[in-house]
Amino acid sequence: MRKNFVLDTNILLHNPEAIFGFADNTVWIPIVVIEEIDQFKKDGSELGRNAREVARHLDALRALGTLTDGVPLDSGGSLHVIMTERTLPEGFHLNHRADDRILAVALEVQNQRAGEPVILITLDTNLRIRASVLGLEAEDYDTRRIAIEDLYPPVRVCEVAAGEVPRFYQDGSLPLPPPPDEVPWYENEYVMVKDERSTALARVKREEQRVDSLFPFKQSLWGIKPRNREQHFALDACLREDIHVVCLIGKAGTGKTLIALAAGLHLVADQEKYKRLLVSRPIFPLGRDIGYLPGTVESKLKPWMQPIHDNVEFLFSLASRGKKAGHAVEEMVRSGVMEIEPLTYIRGRSIANQYMIVDEAQNLTPHEIKTILTRAGDGTKIVFTGDPFQIDNPYVDSISNGLTYLIDRFRGEKIAASITLRKGERSRLAELAANLL
């Protein structure tokens, strides 16, 4: 039996290709959704680009027939644009908003397609609740069905025979044992090797069927050393030249940005393995023009990039790199070692042989993540940092954001690694606040 999917505006603004993502079922787009999308078409942000893409898709489909009667989709389903005079039950209106009209359309489809399932697809939690009150089935839009707990997996333990850990320290690797559960090992998974007496930290090399030792970090890296095993994993991944994409996730104060910056400064300024350290973060909303603000580009960016300045200056003070730590960022930018810019202007660039850090990546959409990654040229490494539970972008959530999308799609790839940092190390106060508030 075919299903009927009624799409909310936020679905198409989130993913213009959603029109084609419902297999051989029937897709219904309320006319009010078209009206709302039209309001975004001149926007310079990602929402504007998505709105224009939706309009192009619908215009192309219009050539296949009448949208109100339904046009065929390549998947075997069909698409309808629908309007209705139906009203909601008395007392259910909230100022006749667009949401009310979408609910009315869903009820109309349910009436027209009696006996067939009708499902409202929306990212709006409140709209799903209201739909349920009306007797409508409503679902979130998540084609990947990522479980949020999958982003925070516990560190798995490699059980080895007695005496194998000392040999591991000596040889630097061991044959890969079977996983402790039914989930197979994945490439670049960071684990703990354990025998009956001792333990060691290691990285899984699935293709080679072995586990390798990590960098020892006997000396500090720009004044910092890992304080826990997850930080050790993160520093190791950030320093590995064979890993080109690193995702560091965790709550505030776990050291995500500081670790990424320390590794980047070490590889760029000390070892000169990359041409430049490029640091960026979304100016929310991503893509909004900052040209209307007074001042130079640097002064416009300063409020958004101040956390980066703070971390670099902190690293300078720890590493005793001169007495002018307060001017560290300006000096490094002036010398060409570091570049700080908003993601607004990354489209169209080709970034080769650079160490790039994208901070607060949880506020990006999957399409924006793709745009960033496709800018990477030969020899470029990108580190994404963020916390899926601290999202400011109203059009994504802990599951649909770009950072989560990237971790899910790149898991197991030979050039990618993902590490979850759990313990806050900023201060006792910050850790207590993160846990209790």
N, C-alpha and C positions, 0 to 999 in steps of 0.2 A: 504494500500500500504506500502510495506517495505521501510525503509529508509536505506541509505548507509552512514556510518560514517567513515571518513578517520582520523586516529589518528596521531598526532604529537608526537615527542619523549618526549617532556616535560610532556605529559599526563601520559605516562607509568612510567616515573621517579617519577612523583608526586604520582601516585596510580597504582601499578601493577595489582590491581584487576579491573581496568577500562576496561580491555578486556571483562569482563563478565557483564558490567553494561549498556548494550544497548538493553535489552529485546530481542525481537524476530527479530531484525533488523540485517543487514549485517555490519560487522566490517572489515575495510581494513587497513592493516599495510604496509606502503611502506618499501621496502627492505633497504632504507637508514636509516630508524628508527632503524632497527636491527643493522646496522653498527654503528650508534651513541651510542646505548645502550651498545654495546660491549666494547666501550671505557671506560665505567664506571665500568665494572664488577669486577675489582681488587681494586676499591676504598674502603677505610674503612669507608666511611661516609654512611649516610642514602641513598644517591643516589646509592652507590655501592650495598647496600643490595636490593634496589628496582630493580636495573638492573639484579641482579642474580635471583630475584624472577620472573621477566618477562621471562627470559631465561628458567626457570623451567616450567613455564606455557606453553610456546610455544613448548617446547620439549615434554611435556605430550600430547598436542593437536596433535603433529605430528604423534603420534601413531594411531590417528583416521583416518588418510588419508593424502592426499597431501595438504600442506598448500597453494600452488599456485592455486589449484582447489577449495579449501575451505573445512573446516572441521566444523562439527556441534558443537554448544554450548548447554549446558544444558538449557539455557533460550529459546531455540527454534530458535535462530538466527544462523549465521555462521560466520567464521573468514577466511579471505584471507590474505596472504602475497603476495604483488604485486610489480613487477618492470615494467618499461616502457621505451621505447626509445623516447617518446614524448618530445618535447622541448617547451619552453615558447615562446610567440611572440617576435619578434625582438625588442631589446631595453629594454626588461623586465628583463634580467638576471642581477644578482648582484654577479659577480665572480663565477657563477655556484655553489653556496652554497647548503647545504643540504636542505634549505628552498625551493630553486627552484625545486629540485627534488620531494619534497613533493607536491608542487603545481602542478607539471606535472602529478603526480600520480592521484591527485584529478580530474584533467581534463580528464585523461584517464578513470577513473571510471565513470565520467559523460557521456563520450562517449559510454562506454560499457552498462551502465544502463540507456539509454535514456528513459525519462518518469518517472523515479524514483528520489526522492529527494536525493541529494548528499551533505553532510555537512562535512566540515573540522572542526575538534575539536582541538583547541590549546589554550595554555595559553599565547601565544605570540601575543600581541596586533598588532604589525606591520605586522605579517604574516596574521592576520585576515583582515587587511586593504588591503594588496596586493591581497588576495584571492577575496575580493569584487570587486577590479578593474578588475579582470579576469572574473567576472560574477559568482563566486563561492559563495555559502552560507557558512559562517564561524561563529562558536559559541565558547564561552568560555566553560570550563569544570566546571560545578557547578551543581551537582545533587541535592543539597539541596535548591538552589535558596534563599539563605539568603539575605535579603535586609540590606544594611549597616546601614540604619537608625534604624533597629531593635536592633542594638547593643547600640544605644544611645537613648533609649526611655526616654521621660520626666517622672519625678516622678508623679505618679498618686495620686489623692486625694480621700480619703474616706470621703464622706459627711455623717455626723451623726446628730442626733437630738440635739436641744438646750440643753446645760448643760451636754452633754455626755463626752466632753473632760476632765473636772474636775474629773468626775467619772472614766475615763480611767486612769488618773494619780493616783487615789487612789487605784483602783482595779488591775491595771496592764494589763488589757485586756478588750476587747469589742467584742460583736458579729460582725461577718464580714458582712458589708453591700454589696449590689449589686455593681458591678464595674461601673465606670462613663461612660464607653463606651461598645462596643460589645465584647471587648477582655476580657476573664475571668481572674480572679486573678490567679497567679501562686505561688507555694509554695516558701516561703522565699523572696517574693517580698517586698522591702522596700517602704513604702508609707507615706503620710501625712494625719493624721486624722484631720478633720476640722468640727467645728460646727459654729454657727453664730457669736461667739465672739473670739474663740481661736483655736490654732492648737497644734498638737503633732506629734512626729515621731514614727513610728510603723513598725512592721514586720508581714507579712501575714502568718497565719498558716491555710492553705486551708483545710487540712483534718479535723482539729478541728473546722473549720468555725469561726475563731476569729482572731483579730489582737492583738499582744502582744507589750508591751512597750520595749524600748531599755535600754541598760546600761546608767546610767545618766552621767558618767564621770565628777563627781564633783571635783575629784582630777586628776592631770595630770598623764599620763601613760608614764613613762620614759621621763618626761619633756614635753610631748606634750598633747594637747587637740584638739578635732576636731574644725576646724575653720568654717565649713559650714556643711550643712545637709548631703551631700554626704560623707564627711569624717566621720561623725557620723555613717552613715550606714556601711561604710567600717570597722571601728574599731569594731563595734558591731558584724559584720559577722566574723571578724578575731578572736574574743574572744569566740565565741559560740562553745562549745564542741560538740553540736549536728550537726554542719555544718562541714563536712569533706573536702569539695572542695570549695574554694572561688576564684572568678575571679575579679580582679580589673583592669579596663581599663580606660584610660584617657590620655590626652596630657601631655607633659613634664611639671614637676613642680606642678602637682596636689597632690602629696604626696603618690603615690601608694606604692613605696618601703619603704618609711619611716614609713608609717602606718603598713605595714606588719611586718617590723622588730621590731617596738615598741611592737606590740601585741605578737610577738614571744618571745622576751626577757622577757616580763612580765610573760607569761605562763611557760616559761622554767626556767629562772633564779630566778624569784620571787616566783611563785606559785608551781613550780616543777611538773606541770601537764603533761609535756612531758620530755622525757629523754634528748633530744638534739635539738638544732636549726640547721637545715641543710639548707644552702643557696647555690643556684646554678643558673647559667645562661649559655646560649649557648655560646660556643667559636666558633664563626662562621667561616667556616661552621661546624655545629654540627657533631661531630665524627672525625674531623681531628686530627691526632696524634700530640701532642705537644712535643713528646720526642726528636725531632731533635733540639729543642731550647736548648741553654746552660743553665746551672744552675740547681737548685733543682726544684721540683714540685711547691713549694711555689713561687719561683721567676718567674717561667713560668706563673703561674696563676695571678700574681699580676696585670699586666695591664688590664686583663679582669675583675678581681674582685675588682678593686679599688673603683668603685661606692659603693659597699657594705661596704668596709672599711670606706669610707667617711661618710656614713649614720650612721653606728654604733658609730663612734667617735663623730659625731654630737649629737647623743642621749646621750652618756656618758657625754658630756659637759653640755647638758641641764639638765640632772638628777643629776648633781654634784656627780657622782659616783667615786670620787677620782680625784687626780690632774694629773694622767697619762693617760689622755684620748687618747693620741697619740699611746699608746700601748694597747688600749682596746681590739682590735680584737685578737692580739697575745695572750693576757692573757686568753681570753675566749676560744680560740682554744686549748691552752695548758691545761686548766682545764677541757676540754671535754664538756663545755656548748655549744659551737658552732663549726660547721664543715662547711668549704667552699670547694666546689669541682665543677669541670666542669661536665656538663651532659654527656660528652664523655664516662665516666666510670660507668654510672648508670645501664646499661643493665646487668641483672643477679643478681642484688642486691635485698635484701628483707629488706625494711625499716619499722620497727615497732616502735610505740610509739614515733614518732618524729614530730616536727613541721617543715615542709619543705616549703621553699619559692623558687619559680622558677621565676626569673626576666627576662624581655625581652622575654616573652613567644610568642610574635607575630612572632618571627623568627623560630618557630618550625612548623613542618608539623603535620598533624593529627595523623600519625603513631607514631611520636615521643611523642606526648602528651599521646597517649595510652600506650606507653612503660613506661613513667614516672608513670602514674596512676596505672598501674598493678604492680609496685614495692612496692606500699603502703601496709604495713602490718596492724595488729590490732592497733588501737589507734593512727594512723598517720593522720595528717591534712596537706593539701597541699594548698598553696596560690599561684596563678598564677597572675603575673602583666605584663602589656604591653599596647602598643598602636597599634592597627591594621593599623594606618596610617603612622607608622614609621617602615618600614620593610626593612631589609638589605639582606634578603635571596631572590635571583632572581627566585627561584622556587616556591614561594608562593606569594600571594597578600592579599589585605585586606579582601577578602572573603574566600580564600582557605587555609589560615594559620590555624595552630592548635588551637590557642586561640579562634578564631571565631568559629571553629568547636566544641570546648568544650562547649562554652557558649550556642550554639544552641542545642546540644545534651543533656546537663544536665539541661536545663531550666525547672523548675517545679519539679525537683527531691527534695526529702525531705532533703537530706544531702548536697545540693549544693546551692550556692548563687552567684549572679553576680551584681556588683555595678559599675556604670559609674561615675567617678569623672570629673567634668566639670571645676571648677574654679581653676586656678593656684594660689598656695600660697607660692611659693618659694621666689619670690620678685616681685616688681612692674615691674622691667626691664624684668624679665623672662616671666611674664604674657603678657606684651606688645609685646615682641618678638614672643611669641607663637601665638598671635592673628593677628599680622600685617605682619609677614614675611612668 
